Each structure stands twice: as C-alpha cells, then as structure tokens.
Amino acid sequence: MEHEAVKVEILTPDITMVILTWLTFFVLLFILKKFAWRPILDGLQQREDYIRQSLKEADEAKRQLQEVQAEKERILEEARQKSQTIVEDSRRSAAELARQSDQKAKANARQIVESAHQQTEGERERVRRQLRQESAAVAVTLASKIIKENMDNDKNRRLVQEALKEIA
C-alpha cells in the first residue's frame, strides 16, 4: 500500500505550489505587460504600418509603370505614324520628281525634234536656193548654146527638153 500512497501524493496538488505557480504567472504577466507587451505591440504596429506603406508604394509603382507603358505605347505609335508619313511623303516626292523628269525629258525631246525640223527646213531651203541657182546657170548655159548655134526651133526644143531631163 505504500506504493499506492506515493501515487496518491503525486496526483494530489500541493496548495502552496499552486499558489506560487499562480503568483509567478501573474507577476510574470505584469512584468511582461509593463515592459514587453507595449514594445511588442508597438513593434507589430510599426511592422503593420511598414507593410501597408510598402503595399501603397507598390501600388503606386505599379500605377506609374502602367502610365509609363501607356506613354511608351503612345510614343511608339507616334513614331510609327511619323515614319509612315515620311515614307508616304518620300514616295510622293519620288513620284513628283519622276513626273517632273518625265516632263523635262518630253520637253527636251520636243525641243530636239523642233530643232531637227528647223534644221531640216533650213537645209531644204538651202537646197532649193542651190537648185534655183543651178537651174538658172543651166538656163543661162542653154540660152548661150542656143544663141551660139543659131539653130532652128526643133533643135531648140530638143535642147530644152534634154536640159530639163538633166535637171529633174
């Protein structure tokens, strides 16, 4: 039974021990509340404020990044439009330059053709004058032959016809 008595003692609480345990608990609780609880709560509050501020800054940075992205897209679109405008202007300028070159070439060709016509006309006129001069010379030569030979009408006609054949 002695063994049973030891068991009962272990399970039976000692009032002094219970009181000291409770007293130690409340003293420790008071000390923690007085010295540690407020700094712990303040530290937690600071940490919570820091996290909130970090979240706000992250949201602000995200918003700014979206604005920057939108600005970048706007700038890229403007650059695309400007480059397209430049390309179109270049094409128009090239077409205009080609048209002007074509017009100048046609005008130059017309001028060359007109100059050739004028030269041809001048040459034709020169040949006509030369032909008249030669015809006159031939006529004078014929007239002198006719006078020299003092021929009759048949001979004169035959000589004139031969001279005309030579001219033609």
ABEGO torsion letter per residue (X at the ends): XAAAAAAAAAABBBAAAAAAAAAAAAAAAAAAAAAAAAAAAAAAAAAAAAAAAAAAAAAAAAAAAAAAAAAAAAAAAAAAAAAAAAAAAAAAAAAAAAAAAAAAAAAAAAAAAAAAAAAAAAAAAAAAAAAAAAAAAAAAAAAAAAAAAGBBAAAAAAAAAAAAAAAX
